[in-house]
Structure formats: C-alpha cells, structure tokens
Amino acid sequence: MKKKLLMVFLVLVFCVEIIFAKINNSFNQVSTGEMRVYFNKSVDINYSRFQQTEKTNIFSKFVQRINSAKYSIDLCFYSISESESFDAVADLLINAYQNGVKIRVIYEADNENTVFQQIKNAGIPIINDRFGNNNGQGLMHNKFVIIDHRDKTSATDDWIWTGSYNLSYNGTFLNAENVIEIQDQALAECYTIEFNEMWGSETDTPNPSQSKFGNRKSDNSPHVFNINGIEVLQFMSPSDNVLKYIVGEIAKAQNSLYFCIFNFTHDQISDVMYQKWMTVDNFKIKGVFDDEQLSSSEYYKMNGTGSQAWNPPADVLLDKETALLHHKYLIIDGNGGPGQPVLITGSYNWSYSAENNNDENILIIKDATIANLYFQEFAARYHNAGGTDNLTYTSIEKMEDKFVPTTTYLYQNYPNPFNYQTIIEISIAVSSEIAVEIFNIAGQRVQRFDLGFRLPGQYQISWDGYNELGDEVAGGIYLYRLNIQNSGKEFEMKKMIYLP
C-alpha cells in the first residue's frame, strides 16, 4: 500500500513539474523584436550598408500578416478603398472572422463606403470616429494593425503594422508608401491601449459612453521601449504632444536631416531645422515634398522663396512620382556621419491638424540598420526628383587632428565588482556597426547595447544591472562581448561581477 502511495505521489510530482515547466516556458518567452520594412517604389541599394531593401507589393504583405492571425486582429485604418481590387479586404477579414479570429475595426467616418458595410454585415464589430459622443471633427488618420495580442498566451506572435499606407488601389500601385511591422508584445500592448481608448472597452463590444477620439483622448500609454536592444519611442496624437518629440530628436541631430513628406506646414519643425542649418558647419538638409500639397507648405521658404526665405536655401525638391508622395518619414544622421541614426515614421503629417486634431501615430527608432533601409528609399526618391548632391557623409576634418585607434579593443569594465553602474569602454579602428552584449554565466543574453554604425574612435556604454525586459538581474558573474557586424572575428569575452 505504501509503495502504491509513493508511486502515486511521484507521478503527481512529475506531472506538477511538467505543468510548472510549461508555465515557466510561457512566461519566459520573449518577443523576437524582428522588424520588417516595405516600400512600394524603387529603392537604391547602392546606399545599403547592412542589408538591402527592395520594392515590394505592400498589399501582398498585408494579406500574409492578416492570414497569420490565430486569435485576434485589431485594425485601425483611415481608408479602405472601394474598388474591385480592394473588395478583397472585406473578404480577407470576413474569412478570418468565420475561422474564429476575433476582429475589431475602426475607420474614418468621412470614408464610409460599401467595404465597411460588408464588414459590418458579416457581424464583425466596427466603429468610426462619430461613434458614441464623438463628433468626427478631426480625422481618424491612423493606419495600424495589431495581430494576436489579445490572447496573452505568447510573446512571440504579437505584431504591429504601421506606416503611411492606406488599403487602397492608389496606395498599393501608384503612391510612394512605406510600412514597418514589428514583432514585440510590449509595443503591441501600447497600440492596444490606444485602440481600446477609441473603442471604449477591452472587449469585442465597443462602449459608446467611453469611446474617445481626437482631443477627448488622454496620454495614457508607455512611450519608451527596448526592442531587442534597439530604443524605440512611440507616440499618439493629439494626446501625446508628438511635435515636442519630433522637434527634440531634430535638435539632437549632428550631421543631417533627410526626409520625404506628404504635407509639411508646421513652422516649429522647420524652425528647428533652420537652426541646425545655420549653426552647424556642413550640416545637410535634403527633402522631397509631394507636389500636390503645397498650400502653406514649408517648401517655399526652405527653397529660398518669400519673406522668410532660407539663405542659403536647403536642398529640397518636389517629387516626380506618378501619384502622391505619401510618405511621412525623417532620417536623422543616417548618412554615415557622426550622430545616432534615427528613423521617424508613421501616419503623422507635419501639420497643425496632425498635432492638434487628428488621431495619428509615430515611431522613433534609434537604429542604424532601420535608418539605412529608409535611406535606400530616400535616395531613389531624391534622385528621381532631380537631386544631384552626394548623399553620404564626407568629412573635411583633418584626421591627424583627432585620436584614431589603430586597433579594435574591448576594455575591462570599471568599477568591477559594481552594485549601481559600471562603464565599458571600446576602441574602434575601422568604421563598423557595433554592439556590446552581456550574458549570464549560463550563456543566456541578458542585455544588448546597439551603438549603431560608428566611425573609428573611442566609445563607452554604461550598464545598471537590468536586463532587456527592465528587470534587475541576480547578483553574480556576467560576461560581456564586443560584436562587430561582418568582421568575421570573435572578440574575447570579459568577466564582471554584479553585487545587487
């Protein structure tokens, strides 16, 4: 009898261990941080540094992403066009809905058409910016999708899709458009908070008394993310003071500002650009404007026209695309010169309406690779518009006046051991894309610092003992390593001790 009880007990312990292992595995899952960038016009891969991008059919990528959904789709789009080609959007969503995927849809009331009616008739819950107590005064101008975030069971299937692209024939085949999609659970939660605020609830049923669009919304979501070692900022308008953060990033630029913009009428953005233009030696500003959106445009004064004309004028051009230059992106310090490469993109035009009235979203991504992918697209738009200047960085400084390391080296951290903060210094002899990775004694990466593309010189990072998820690590021995892309060389790991 005792032996039978012991066997039963051991079986129960074994089963409990399996259950706990499964639970731990689900909690230990982390998002991949994968980022994919799509453009529907030509790109210039001669300007690629790390990886090449290409022209693609953005709608086909959208179809793939929708078809990947297993649990939920939250779709928030300004427009879905009414045409034979894009009745397929309704069919796509209805098919997913009938296969058990939970779907919610938000759209701009001014763009009401039969596509939205088809979606509604299929039983899919759908609202616009005149729902409840909202009057639709501003535009619901977002173009984003959240995939599989509402199931909460896995961090590896949550995707965000956003950019300038509307679901339309023109957006797919004629306009110059861009999209970025990111696999990250925390970012998906941020967009879900915004979606739920407009929806008025966290359920499938929208709540008219709680639904808020435009100026009725509040700044209620996180803004700073560490996505696989890349700092990403996210903001919504009109609640989050988006303009402040765009201006702040421009103010930190050291070398260049390159942009493609559909509508640029906000003086505050051009004013901070002008300050850089006039005060930083050899600073480059290059831009391509859509030639159909020139009412009150900043193009004129930047081009040296009118009472507020820039002198000298900046290298700004009007697009020569077949339809709209519908982009809203800015590349900061992305041409190989000094400074942290940054990419700003989203649905937000640089206008007073976008800042004060419309529902919009932007991402600020501080990563050399992502900035360079957009740089390849910018080069094609700039040259197509008639641009002739060299786009890459050319230094006029005498190198003998600066200390340039002759070897690449990873120094021992200091202080070591540490219990608050430690400094890791690096010498770089060759221009490189570099990162520092920190591992625990079991070989699991706990933190990554991506320094982006760096010219020869000395650099340092600081670590405070927190991992990529923002949690404090346990005390003990940690290893750190210098990672140089495409160097073909393994650099020695060094040890450090953390004392919490």
Secondary structure by P-SEA (a helix, b strand, c coil): caaaaaaaaaaaaaaaaaaaaaaaaaaacccccbbbbbbcccccccccccbbbbbcaaaaaaaaaaaacccbbbbbbcccccccccaaaaaaaaaaaaabbbbbbbbbcccccaaaaaaaaacccccccccccccccccccccccccccccccccccbbbbcccccccccccccccbbbbbbbcaaaaaaaaaaaaaaaccccccccccccccccccccccccccccccbbbbbbbccccaaaaaaaaaaaaccccccccccccccaaaaaaaaaaaccccbbbbbbcccccccccccccccccccccccccccbbbbbbcccccccbbbbccccccccbbbbbbccccccccccccccbbbbbbccaaaaaaaaaaaaaaaaaaccccccbbbbccccccbbbbcccccccccccccccbbbbbbbbccccccbbbbbcccccccbbbbbcccccccccccccccccccccccccbbbbbbbbcccccccbbbbbbbcc
